[in-house]
Amino acid sequence: MVRIYARKYTVLVVVILFIFFGVLVFIASNVKSSDAKKPNHLSGRIHPEKMSNKLFPPPEIVPADTNEAKQQQNILIGNKVNDELQPKLEVNHNVHAFYYAWYGNEATDGKYSHWNHPFLPHWEKRISELYATGKTHKPPDDIGANFYPLLGAYSSRDPVLLRKHMEQFVLAKIGVLVLSWYPPEKADEEGSPASEQFIHSFLKLANAYNLKVCFHIEPYAGRNASSVKEDLKHIIEQYGSHPAFYRTKDPRQLAVNARDLPLVYVYDSYLTPAEDWNKILTHKESKNSIRGTEYDALVIGLFVERAHKETIRMAGFDGFYTYFASSGFTYGSKQANWMSLKLYARDENLIFIPSIGPGYIDTNVRPWNDKNTKHRDNGNYYETSWKKAVEGDIPSFISITSFNEWHEGTQIEPAMSEKSVFVDHILGKPKSGTFQYESYGKNPDLYLDLTRNWVEIFTDMKH
């Protein structure tokens, strides 16, 4: 009997132990399954509370289950760039966007710059007298622009702001920031010069996002061909060794081992006579020429009037761009002329870089200039610009006017959908009231989204 009870007891113990271990296994498997659903902070995914304005990843463009989405979600660890994943950021370095780092605010800089832009006078006094020219805007709510930035009246020296801008460049797949540049100690009338330290920091941050930086040489006081040669020397010596400094092969050169050269844009290049440019931009045996030296570059002049066909060629520029986003404002900016400009560039062995813009409106700075306004038409104007740019011969490079030139309403940077302010002067008129800022519609990111789509089309066409 003892043996029978012992056997029964043993069987009972075994059954209990079997049930106990089964329960443990069940609990462990559920815990593992639950943990798998939690965000893995070590994986490099963005912490939801640290995402900046839903810009990374772009859910409306990239499905969450694609490899590309996973790569983009892994770009940031908190607020730091994951250098290991940086090369996976897909941007097109043949697409350039004009970028302005001249904005300042009280929180970062101790004063406002550019947001408080004055109403500019007309060259005819009788017209200027109709407006409050000379009066300035009063930020942060009243700014010198017809749209209002989603990021507010920001400072271009704010590192958090710069990081958000870099994210937006990547979202739009634009590979090159064309930085508005003045030589040291010089600046435009409304801003302050970008210091060497700022530009080095800017390059470092751009590199972390697989972006490149080239320079847009502005028409500072005293600029001439000789001073621009010194500017090129300064730019290349100061920044040329940085991995984010933009260099590219000359698309006119077929040799595989052709030298990579810096590319620079020269705004209002026509202000300097062609014969002066010729001294530094041709292959003449001259100590003044940059050609064949360590300061050689692809120098791109501004094409404005029809007569500039001859000027550009005689000056020795490597190519030309059109800049202005208002089609018809100049001969060069008129999109109907781009086909003939492509043919001209091909015949003269020049690089043609069309400048695409989402629209144009500057009446909150130049209140008398409404005739040059180009309404965005919910993105249709921008898309038409892209179509004209890639029609016929596909250009080697495309430029976008602009990422953030808010004064002229050419920005593709996100803008607020709803914003109004009580002002003393509505569009420069000597009357007070409520001013309603323009809007992109319900989607502040509309022009980043459209740019991304067109960059992908342009990339496919080039391949």
C-alpha positions in Angstrom: 0.0 0.0 0.0 2.8 2.3 0.8 4.4 1.7 -2.6 1.0 2.4 -4.3 0.5 5.7 -2.4 4.1 6.6 -3.1 3.7 5.9 -6.8 0.5 8.0 -6.8 2.2 10.8 -5.0 5.1 10.7 -7.4 2.7 10.9 -10.4 0.9 13.9 -8.8 4.1 15.8 -8.2 5.2 15.2 -11.8 1.9 16.5 -13.1 2.1 19.6 -10.9 5.7 20.3 -11.9 4.7 19.9 -15.6 1.9 22.4 -15.3 4.1 24.8 -13.3 6.8 24.8 -16.0 4.2 25.1 -18.8 2.9 28.2 -17.1 6.4 29.7 -16.9 7.1 29.1 -20.6 3.8 30.7 -21.5 4.5 33.8 -19.4 8.0 34.1 -20.8 6.9 33.8 -24.4 4.3 36.6 -23.9 6.8 38.9 -22.2 9.2 38.4 -25.2 6.3 39.1 -27.6 5.3 42.2 -25.7 8.9 43.5 -25.6 9.2 43.1 -29.4 6.4 45.6 -29.8 8.1 48.3 -27.8 10.3 50.9 -29.5 13.9 49.7 -29.5 15.8 52.8 -28.5 19.1 51.1 -29.3 18.1 50.5 -32.9 18.4 54.1 -33.8 14.7 54.8 -34.3 13.5 58.3 -33.6 12.0 58.8 -30.1 8.5 60.0 -30.8 8.8 62.9 -28.4 11.9 64.1 -30.2 10.6 64.1 -33.7 10.6 67.6 -35.3 7.3 68.5 -36.9 6.7 65.0 -38.2 9.4 65.6 -40.8 11.2 62.3 -40.3 10.1 59.9 -41.7 7.6 61.4 -44.2 4.7 59.0 -43.7 2.7 60.3 -46.7 5.5 59.5 -49.1 7.2 56.5 -47.7 5.1 53.5 -46.5 6.1 52.4 -43.0 7.0 48.9 -44.0 9.5 49.7 -46.8 13.2 49.4 -46.5 13.6 53.1 -47.3 11.3 54.0 -44.4 13.4 51.9 -42.1 16.5 53.6 -43.2 15.0 57.1 -42.8 13.6 56.2 -39.4 17.1 55.2 -38.3 18.7 58.4 -39.3 18.6 60.1 -35.9 19.3 58.8 -32.4 17.6 61.4 -30.2 19.0 64.6 -31.6 22.3 63.2 -32.9 23.0 62.0 -36.4 23.9 58.3 -36.8 27.1 58.6 -38.8 27.0 54.9 -39.6 23.7 55.4 -41.5 24.5 58.8 -43.0 25.6 57.4 -46.4 22.1 55.8 -46.8 20.4 59.2 -46.9 19.3 59.3 -50.5 19.6 62.8 -52.0 20.5 64.0 -55.5 23.6 66.2 -55.6 22.7 67.5 -59.0 19.7 69.3 -57.4 20.6 72.6 -55.8 18.5 74.9 -53.6 19.3 78.6 -52.8 19.6 78.9 -49.1 19.7 82.1 -46.9 21.3 82.2 -43.5 20.6 85.9 -42.9 17.7 85.6 -40.4 18.1 86.6 -36.8 15.9 86.9 -33.7 16.1 88.4 -30.2 16.3 85.0 -28.4 19.4 83.9 -30.3 21.0 87.0 -31.7 19.8 89.8 -29.4 17.9 91.4 -32.3 15.9 90.7 -35.4 17.5 90.5 -38.8 15.6 90.4 -42.1 12.2 89.5 -40.5 12.0 93.3 -39.7 12.7 94.2 -43.4 11.5 97.6 -44.4 9.1 98.4 -47.2 11.5 99.2 -50.1 11.0 102.4 -52.2 10.2 102.4 -55.9 12.8 104.1 -58.2 10.1 106.6 -59.1 9.4 109.0 -56.3 5.8 109.6 -57.3 5.1 105.8 -56.8 7.0 105.6 -53.6 5.0 108.4 -52.1 1.9 106.2 -52.4 3.3 103.7 -49.9 4.9 103.6 -46.4 8.3 103.0 -47.8 11.1 103.0 -45.2 8.7 101.7 -42.5 9.9 98.4 -41.0 8.0 95.3 -40.0 7.7 94.4 -36.3 8.5 90.7 -35.7 7.8 88.1 -34.4 4.2 88.2 -35.8 4.6 91.0 -38.3 7.4 90.0 -40.7 8.7 91.1 -44.1 7.1 88.3 -46.1 3.7 87.3 -47.5 3.9 83.8 -45.9 4.8 82.9 -42.3 7.3 80.1 -41.5 6.0 77.1 -39.7 9.2 77.4 -37.5 8.4 81.0 -36.7 10.7 84.0 -37.0 13.8 81.9 -36.5 17.5 82.6 -36.2 19.8 81.1 -38.8 22.3 80.7 -36.0 20.1 78.4 -34.0 21.6 74.8 -34.2 18.3 73.2 -33.6 16.7 75.2 -36.5 19.6 74.3 -38.8 19.2 70.6 -38.0 15.5 70.8 -38.9 16.4 72.5 -42.2 18.8 69.7 -43.0 16.1 67.2 -42.3 13.8 69.0 -44.7 16.5 69.0 -47.4 16.8 65.2 -47.0 13.0 64.8 -47.0 12.9 66.7 -50.3 16.0 64.7 -51.6 17.8 68.0 -52.5 21.5 67.3 -52.3 23.1 70.8 -52.3 22.5 73.9 -50.3 23.6 77.0 -52.2 24.6 79.3 -49.4 24.2 83.0 -49.9 27.7 84.3 -49.3 29.5 87.6 -48.7 33.3 87.9 -48.0 34.4 88.3 -44.4 33.3 91.7 -42.9 30.8 92.3 -45.7 27.0 91.7 -45.7 23.7 92.8 -47.2 22.1 95.9 -45.8 19.7 94.0 -43.5 21.9 91.3 -42.1 25.3 90.4 -40.7 28.1 88.4 -42.3 28.3 84.7 -41.8 31.4 84.1 -39.7 34.0 81.5 -40.7 33.1 79.6 -37.5 29.4 79.5 -38.6 30.3 78.2 -42.1 32.5 75.5 -40.7 29.8 74.4 -38.3 27.3 74.5 -41.2 29.5 72.3 -43.4 29.9 69.8 -40.5 26.2 69.5 -40.0 25.5 69.3 -43.7 28.0 66.4 -44.0 26.2 64.5 -41.3 23.1 64.5 -43.6 25.0 63.6 -46.7 24.4 67.1 -48.0 26.9 69.3 -49.9 27.3 73.1 -49.7 28.3 75.5 -52.5 28.4 79.2 -52.5 26.3 81.9 -54.1 28.5 85.0 -54.3 26.4 88.1 -53.7 27.0 91.5 -55.3 28.8 93.2 -52.3 30.1 96.8 -52.5 33.3 96.9 -54.6 32.9 93.5 -56.2 34.7 93.0 -59.5 36.3 90.1 -61.3 39.6 90.5 -59.4 37.8 90.5 -56.0 35.8 87.4 -57.0 39.1 85.6 -57.9 40.2 86.4 -54.3 36.8 85.2 -53.1 37.3 81.9 -54.9 40.8 81.6 -53.4 39.4 82.3 -49.9 36.5 79.8 -50.3 38.7 77.0 -51.6 41.4 77.5 -49.0 39.0 77.8 -46.1 36.5 75.2 -46.9 37.7 73.2 -49.9 39.1 70.3 -47.9 35.8 69.7 -46.1 33.9 66.6 -47.2 30.7 68.6 -47.5 32.3 71.2 -49.8 30.6 70.7 -53.1 32.7 69.5 -56.0 31.4 67.9 -59.2 32.7 66.8 -62.6 32.3 69.2 -65.4 29.4 67.6 -67.4 31.1 68.8 -70.6 34.1 66.6 -70.0 33.8 63.0 -71.1 37.0 61.7 -69.5 36.2 59.3 -66.6 39.2 60.7 -64.7 38.2 64.3 -65.1 39.0 66.5 -62.1 36.2 67.3 -59.7 35.8 71.1 -59.5 34.0 73.4 -57.0 30.8 75.0 -58.5 29.9 78.6 -57.6 27.0 80.8 -58.6 27.7 84.5 -59.1 24.5 86.6 -58.5 24.1 89.7 -60.7 27.3 88.8 -62.6 26.2 91.2 -65.4 27.2 94.1 -63.2 30.8 93.4 -64.1 31.8 93.9 -67.7 32.4 90.7 -69.8 36.0 91.8 -70.6 36.9 92.0 -66.9 35.5 88.5 -66.3 37.4 87.3 -69.3 40.7 88.0 -67.6 40.1 85.5 -64.9 37.8 83.0 -66.6 39.6 82.1 -69.9 42.5 79.9 -70.7 44.7 82.8 -71.7 48.3 82.7 -70.6 47.8 85.2 -67.8 48.7 85.3 -64.2 45.1 86.5 -63.5 43.4 83.4 -64.9 42.1 80.7 -62.5 42.0 78.1 -65.3 44.2 75.1 -64.6 45.2 76.4 -61.1 44.2 75.0 -57.7 41.5 77.7 -57.7 39.8 76.6 -60.9 36.0 76.2 -60.6 32.8 75.9 -62.5 31.7 79.5 -62.4 28.0 80.0 -63.2 26.8 83.5 -64.2 23.3 84.9 -64.0 21.4 85.1 -67.3 18.9 87.9 -67.2 18.4 89.7 -70.6 18.5 88.2 -74.1 21.7 90.1 -74.8 23.4 88.1 -72.0 23.8 85.2 -74.5 26.8 87.1 -75.9 27.9 88.4 -72.5 28.0 85.0 -70.9 30.1 83.5 -73.7 32.5 86.4 -73.9 33.0 86.5 -70.2 34.2 82.9 -70.1 31.6 81.6 -67.6 31.2 77.9 -67.6 27.5 78.2 -67.6 24.5 80.2 -66.5 21.4 80.1 -64.3 18.2 82.0 -64.4 17.4 82.4 -60.6 14.2 84.3 -60.7 11.0 82.4 -59.8 8.7 84.8 -61.6 8.4 83.5 -65.2 8.6 86.4 -67.6 10.2 88.8 -65.1 13.3 88.5 -67.2 14.1 86.8 -70.5 16.0 84.1 -68.7 13.3 83.4 -66.2 10.6 83.0 -68.8 10.1 79.3 -69.0 9.0 79.5 -72.6 12.6 80.5 -73.5 14.3 77.6 -71.7 14.2 75.3 -74.7 16.1 77.9 -76.9 18.5 78.5 -74.0 19.3 74.8 -73.8 20.1 74.8 -77.5 22.2 77.9 -77.1 24.1 76.3 -74.2 24.7 73.2 -76.2 25.9 75.1 -79.3 28.3 77.2 -77.1 29.5 74.3 -74.9 28.0 75.9 -71.8 26.2 74.5 -68.7 22.5 75.6 -68.5 21.0 75.4 -65.0 17.3 76.4 -65.0 16.0 77.8 -61.7 12.6 76.4 -60.6 10.4 78.2 -58.2 7.0 77.5 -56.5 5.7 81.0 -57.1 6.6 84.6 -56.4 5.1 87.4 -54.2 7.1 90.2 -52.5 4.4 92.8 -51.9 5.0 92.8 -48.1 8.5 94.2 -48.9 7.9 95.8 -52.4 4.3 96.8 -52.1 4.3 98.3 -55.6 5.5 95.1 -57.3 2.2 93.1 -57.6 2.6 92.8 -61.4 5.4 90.2 -60.9 3.3 88.1 -58.5 3.0 84.4 -59.6 0.4 82.6 -57.6 1.2 79.0 -56.5 -2.1 77.5 -57.6 -1.8 74.7 -55.1 1.5 73.6 -56.5 0.6 73.7 -60.2 2.9 76.6 -60.9 5.8 74.7 -59.3 5.1 71.5 -61.2 4.9 73.4 -64.5 8.3 74.8 -63.8 9.7 71.3 -63.3 8.2 70.1 -66.5 9.7 72.9 -68.4 13.1 72.3 -66.9 13.3 68.7 -67.9 11.6 69.2 -71.3 13.9 68.4 -74.3 17.6 68.1 -73.3 17.7 67.0 -69.6 19.9 69.5 -67.7 22.9 68.3 -65.8 21.9 70.4 -62.8 18.6 71.9 -61.6 18.4 74.8 -59.1 15.5 75.7 -56.9 14.6 79.3 -56.0 14.5 78.9 -53.2 14.5 77.0 -49.9 13.9 80.0 -47.7 13.9 83.4 -49.4 10.8 84.4 -47.5 10.9 88.1 -48.6 10.1 87.1 -52.2 7.7 84.3 -51.4 9.8 81.7 -53.3 10.4 79.4 -50.4 9.6 75.7 -50.3 10.2 75.6 -46.6 7.0 74.7 -44.7 4.7 77.6 -44.0 1.8 78.1 -41.5 -1.6 77.3 -42.9 -3.4 79.9 -40.7 -1.7 83.1 -39.6 -2.9 86.8 -39.3 -1.6 89.8 -37.5 -2.8 93.4 -36.8 -0.4 95.8 -38.6 0.0 99.5 -39.0 0.5 99.2 -42.7 -1.2 96.6 -44.8 1.0 95.7 -47.7 2.8 99.0 -47.4 -0.4 101.0 -47.7 -0.7 103.8 -45.0 -3.6 102.1 -43.2 -3.9 99.8 -40.3 -5.8 96.5 -40.1 -5.5 92.7 -40.1 -3.1 91.2 -42.5 -3.7 87.6 -43.5 -0.6 85.6 -44.5 -0.7 83.4 -47.6 -1.0 79.7 -47.2 0.0 76.4 -49.0 -3.4 75.0 -48.0 -3.8 72.2 -45.4 -0.4 70.7 -45.9 2.6 72.8 -44.7 5.0 70.3 -46.3 3.4 70.5 -49.7 6.4 71.9 -51.5 8.8 69.5 -49.8 6.6 66.6 -51.0 6.3 67.9 -54.5 10.1 68.5 -54.7 10.8 65.0 -53.5 8.5 63.6 -56.2 10.2 65.6 -59.0 13.7 64.9 -57.8 12.9 61.2 -58.1 11.6 61.8 -61.6 14.7 63.8 -62.5 16.9 61.2 -61.1 15.2 58.4 -63.1 15.4 60.5 -66.2 19.2 61.0 -65.8 19.7 57.3 -65.4 
